[in-house]
């Protein structure tokens, strides 16, 4: 049987990694307008794809 403490530690570890990744991406976005433009273009392509497929 899996120890509940192991599950809690795994979840905390994943949350910590996600938080660090979020902060690093935020720092890169704010310091690089070209990166931000690429993200915006990707969001726009995804939106158009959802509209074409009717997923919205």
SERO-4910 file (N, C-alpha, C, O; in steps of 0.05 Angstrom, whole numbers):
BEGIN
 pado doro    nc1    nc2    nc3   cac1   cac2   cac3    cc1    cc2    cc3    oc1    oc2    oc3
  Unk    A     17    -24      0      0      0      0     18     25      0     39     25     12
  Unk    A      9     45    -13     24     70    -15     20     87     10     -2     90     20
  Unk    A     42     96     21     41    112     45     29    140     39     39    153     20
  Unk    A     10    149     54     -2    175     49     18    198     49     16    218     35
  Unk    A     39    195     66     60    216     67     74    218     40     81    240     31
  Unk    A     79    195     27     92    196      0     75    210    -20     85    225    -37
  Unk    A     49    206    -19     31    220    -37     31    250    -32     33    266    -51
  Unk    A     30    258     -7     31    286     -1     57    299    -10     57    321    -21
  Unk    A     79    285     -4    105    296    -13    107    298    -43    119    317    -53
  Unk    A     97    279    -57     97    280    -87     80    304    -97     89    318   -115
  Unk    A     57    308    -85     40    330    -93     53    357    -87     52    376   -103
  Unk    A     66    359    -64     80    384    -57    103    389    -76    108    411    -84
  Unk    A    118    368    -82    140    370   -101    131    379   -128    143    396   -141
  Unk    A    109    367   -138     98    376   -165     89    405   -164     93    419   -183
  Unk    A     76    413   -142     67    440   -140     91    459   -139     90    481   -151
  Unk    A    113    452   -126    136    469   -125    149    472   -153    157    493   -161
  Unk    A    150    450   -167    162    451   -195    144    468   -213    154    484   -228
  Unk    A    118    465   -210     99    481   -227    102    511   -220    102    528   -238
  Unk    A    105    517   -194    108    545   -186    134    557   -198    134    579   -208
  Unk    A    156    542   -196    181    552   -206    180    556   -237    189    576   -247
  Unk    A    167    537   -251    164    540   -280    147    564   -286    154    579   -305
  Unk    A    126    568   -271    108    591   -276    124    618   -272    121    636   -289
  Unk    A    140    619   -251    155    643   -246    176    648   -268    180    671   -277
  Unk    A    190    627   -277    210    629   -298    198    638   -324    209    656   -338
  Unk    A    175    627   -332    162    635   -356    152    664   -354    155    679   -373
  Unk    A    141    672   -331    133    699   -327    156    719   -330    153    740   -342
  Unk    A    179    712   -319    203    729   -321    211    731   -351    219    753   -360
  Unk    A    211    709   -365    219    709   -393    199    726   -410    207    741   -427
  Unk    A    173    723   -404    153    738   -418    157    768   -414    156    783   -434
  Unk    A    162    776   -390    164    805   -384    189    817   -396    190    841   -402
  Unk    A    210    801   -399    235    812   -408    240    808   -438    260    818   -448
  Unk    A    222    795   -452    227    789   -480    201    794   -497    184    776   -498
  Unk    A    199    817   -509    174    823   -525    170    803   -548    147    798   -556
  Unk    A    192    793   -560    189    774   -582    176    748   -572    160    736   -585
  Unk    A    184    739   -548    173    715   -536    143    719   -531    127    701   -537
  Unk    A    136    742   -521    108    749   -515     92    749   -541     69    739   -542
  Unk    A    103    760   -562     90    760   -588     85    732   -599     65    726   -611
  Unk    A    105    714   -595    102    686   -603     79    673   -587     63    658   -599
  Unk    A     78    678   -562     56    666   -545     29    677   -555     10    661   -557
  Unk    A     28    703   -560      2    714   -569     -6    703   -596    -29    697   -601
  Unk    A     14    699   -614      8    687   -640     -2    658   -637    -20    650   -651
  Unk    A     10    644   -619      2    616   -614    -27    615   -602    -43    598   -610
  Unk    A    -33    633   -584    -60    635   -573    -80    641   -595   -102    629   -596
  Unk    A    -73    659   -614    -91    666   -636    -95    642   -654   -118    636   -662
  Unk    A    -74    627   -661    -77    603   -677    -95    582   -664   -111    570   -677
  Unk    A    -91    579   -638   -108    560   -623   -137    569   -623   -155    552   -626
  Unk    A   -142    595   -619   -169    605   -619   -183    600   -647   -206    591   -648
  Unk    A   -168    605   -668   -179    601   -695   -185    572   -700   -205    564   -712
  Unk    A   -167    554   -690   -171    526   -693   -196    516   -678   -211    499   -688
  Unk    A   -200    527   -654   -224    520   -639   -249    529   -653   -269    515   -653
  Unk    A   -248    553   -664   -271    564   -678   -278    547   -703   -301    542   -708
  Unk    A   -257    539   -717   -262    522   -741   -274    495   -734   -291    485   -749
  Unk    A   -265    484   -712   -275    458   -704   -301    460   -688   -313    439   -682
  Unk    A   -309    484   -680   -334    487   -665   -331    481   -635   -351    476   -622
  Unk    A   -307    481   -625   -302    473   -597   -307    497   -578   -318    493   -557
  Unk    A   -300    521   -586   -301    545   -569   -307    538   -541   -310    556   -524
***
